Amino acid sequence: AMAEPPAKKARTALPVGCRVQVHGLQSDEGRKLNGKTAEVVEAIDEKTGRLQVNIEGKLRKALKPDNLHPLGGAEGAEIRPGMRVEITGLQSEQGKLVNGKCGMVVGLDEATGRFKIEIDEEGQRALKPDNLIVLVTESGKGRSHALTLNSDATAMQGKRPKQEDRHVQIKDLHKVAEALKHDISHIDKPCALYAVYDGHQGSNCADYVAKHMHAKLIPKLAQLGGTQPEEVTRIFTEAFSELDEEFLSRFRGMYDGSTAVVALIMGLHLFVANVGDSAAFLCAEPTEGQLLVKPVFTDHKPDEPEEKKRIEAAGGTVVYLGGIARTGASNYHDRVKEYRMQMAQGTGMSMKEPIALAVARAFGDREFKYDPKERNKRVDVVCCTASVNHVELVAGAHKALILCCDGLTDVMTPEEIGVAAMQFQGKPKEASGHLVGEAYRLESGDNLTAVVVFLEWGPLPGNGEASKIRVRHILLKHKDVRNPYDQIRKKEIIRTSGEAEQEMKEVLKEVHCGGIVNDANFVKLCRDMSECGSAMTPGDLVGDLGWITAESVSPQFAAAAFRLRVGEITRRPVYTPLGVHVIHRVG
């Protein structure tokens, strides 16, 4: 008798509502879906052996269970590069040794559906989602990611008679929300908001929006169910519209306006909302030696086809003055004729010169929002509908976010802006100052503002075995730190930050031997040069800071220190408000 065929290996059931990740599709169309997340919406069809899944809420497909991996983690949390995870359920003798250890997700092998995990002090392994638990701060709370935001800003009045730019940095939106009695603990960390507002015809509108944008957004974020782009876009659209209406209602005698670019970072999600021509650029890892600089905003120029169509439908006009497209109100041409007539008569002026704006969208600008004949009728020749761009940040690949006013983009290309900022990686104050100074040198005639946010990736402090580490360091201060005084040698610090950086690079040459610390050199240089009190510690403990947590040191110091393995030393200087450091992890 013929033997029965071997039974097929039983597959893990994927119930309706299960979160899964697509992998292993081989067609050209299918490869585009590999790595995307989906939800099972219908049970397996016994005839076809396929499941109906909804991919990212946009596309419904019938796929085989072999092409779907259930997502691991607390309550089915989604696994993405940059997240911290705990290893569980490995059955081999070697695998059991790493169960309970923590690591960072660094990638996905689409062919096998396994995640590449850099396990703390163990190296890299490829593991199934079933063997990973996403680490969360508390049950039901947002996840923390291996990302530190290192930001600062510079503003200059430039060649304008008044400074009408405003900028905002809220480096921890959770703390601000708590102070305002709103709970946004369900939102992933880091959570921060950065903005540049470029006022025109005055600064009242820019002031108002800068002071109230976060207060308008936070209550809406408290009601947010996730980071779906559609929901966040709705929140931004509502907030922009409501703030515009409030300003116009409260300040009926003010005719100024403001553009805006607002960046919201929630974990690994970046959202940028804007009206007008204030800009945002995301810098990514160089390809073939060329830094990748991606615009993450929508430039609302009046002569863009869709904008021009909308302006004219609202009764406005697009005119060209000095070769620049501008938005004119419905009575612009009539007012220009009247103005010229009064000028020609020479009997005095009863009106100001009519203006036309170089943008199609902005806050405020009363004379472009209302019909000149029916003062209470909104026409929105210049509207305040936000454009929202969304990017999922990739661990290690995305390096910096830059926000700036058009005073910079008028004289510098996106690539020039990105390259100029990245020369000062890790030093956002110097980077933003260099951008503003370069735009001024290039004869920009506008106010100048730049916000630079460096995205610093590394293992997440505070989870699993990496919650507390022991380090020693060498510190060099400079004249711009909070306390420019060397208490060991009893003298004032007069060196510049650039000089401190160069000295520390020489220190690194002495103590850095292919990633291994030359201990004798470290001890000698620490005693001779370090301007931290720890340099007075006797014996081999010179420079020792003891056991530290992420909360006990500055974010910049934590990001660098927790990235190290035991025995490693930083390969480049680390910049904090205290000065410039070399850090050695000893435990």
PyMOL commands that set and color helices and strands:
alter all, ss='L'
color gray80, all
select helices_A, chain A and resi 28-31+65-67+74-76+93-96+129-131+173-179+204-222+229-250+305-313+332-345+366-369+406-409+414-422+428-441+464-467+497-511+519-529+533-536+539-541+550-552+555-561
alter helices_A, ss='H'
color red, helices_A
select strands_A, chain A and resi 19-22+37-45+50-55+59-63+68-70+84-87+102-109+114-119+123-127+132-134+147-156+165-170+191-200+257-266+269-275+279-287+290-295+317-321+324-328+363-364+387-392+398-404+448-457+469-476+485-486+491-492+512-513+516-517+544-548+574-576+579-585
alter strands_A, ss='S'
color yellow, strands_A
deselect
rebuild
show_as cartoon
